[in-house]
Amino acid sequence: MSVKTVNIFLHLSNDKIVVGTLAFKDGIIYFEYDDSFIEKNLQISPYKLPLKRGVHICDDKVFEGLFGVFGDSLPDGWGRLLLDRHFLKGGVSYSDISPLDRLSYIGQFGVGALSYEPIIDDIDSSSNATIVLDELAFASSEILQGSSEEMIDSLLTLGGSSAGARPKVMLQLSQDKKQILHSSQKLHNGYEHWMVKFASSHDSSEIGKIEYVYSLMAKDANIEMSETTILHGEDSSYFATKRFDRDGDSRVHIHSVAGLTHSDFRMPSVDYDDLLALTLHLTKDVNEQVKMFRLAAFNLFTHNRDDHAKNFSFIMNEDGVWKLSPAYDLTFSYGPGGEHSTTYLGEGKNPTSKHLLDLAKKHNIKEAQIIIDGIKRVVDNFKLYAKKVDVKSSSFSTIDLVLKELT
């Protein structure tokens, strides 16, 4: 299989706008903006793919020859595993799958506001099916272990566009949090777009509760996050968060730092110094820069070290104005070699408040010490948050010891 051309569309305020066309020939991917889109003056990727007539060719392979704005639509980790297994089950070798094939498969169901045509869609995506989380969690575990492929198609429909290593599904959750339906572009009355995460093979069984605890701490530390909750099955509890790339039935354009700057998120490639500079340059808003500083401080004091370039994103509104997205993937974690994936003025192993204050001084961030002290006060109460969520002592005691050393 090999899709030769893909048309790209941007969905804003329920309008479907032609962006341009991707073409694949002799191993090279070409892109050209549609003239009508250039006239709209919407910079969907201002640094690596600015509005300009003519053919564009990406000069790196960070996203397999795609520009980062389209690479952000491709699944990685869990989503890529599902897609690869699906293709393999159909007799298609990995080596025969191009990035354009993958984009065509994602079609209109990707994260963010971009969609791709023609659509390769041979999986039943019924939106009336009731979801049983325990069944999906068990099937995800079986697939990760390579012992079953029974529900690959169902999981692919629910989570094939997702990024990150942990299994996850996109679904519709009723506003009272009691009913779950199969996800689709069209919301059922009284439902919202949510994402639910399951444990990976090396995670604690209470990883979902831990991430929920972190979301509660983040909100109390004045970090913007989407609504979060814990959904309970008969066997386990699962972390869930409302999708910020959807606003009702409308879609929201999002762009990760990795995609914006073509930074390889698989290895340490950025510094919080870079993120603070990028935030101010892109948003033109010092308040957004302060949000990024607050997030840097929270990640330091909560030992969230899997803070790679794909775990920071920006969102663009219909007027082309950018702001920092709500925070996501906040949990106790280790980066490469136990260090932070994103460094603090070059320090990844043992960053301290001094590194934060030096960053604040360099970027003229006011009240940095007040921000730091406020976050420390919240994190000092980690054990209370954990007990409130009924996390077992055996699951939170080690984390509590580590956090006490950081604060």
ABEGO torsion letter per residue (X at the ends): XBBABBBBBBBBGGBBBBAEBBBBBGGBBBBBBBAAAAAAGBBABAAABBBBBEBBBBABAAAGGBBAAAAAABBBEAAAAAAAAAAAAAGBBAAABBAAAAAAAAEAABBEABBBOBBBBABBABAABBBBAAAAAAAAAAAAAGABAAAAAAAAAAAAABBEABBBBBBBBBAAGABBBBBBABBBBGBBBBBBBBBBAABBAAAAAAAAAAAAAAAAAGBBBBBBBBBBBAABBBBBBBBAABBEABBBBBBBAAAAAGBBAABBABBAAAAAAAAAAAAGBAAAAAAAAAAAAAAAAAGBAABBAAABBBBBBAAGBBBBBBBBGBBBBBBBGGBBABBBGGBAABBBAAAAAAAAAAAGBBGAAAAAAAAAAAAAAAAAAAAAAGBBAAAAAAAAAAAAAAX
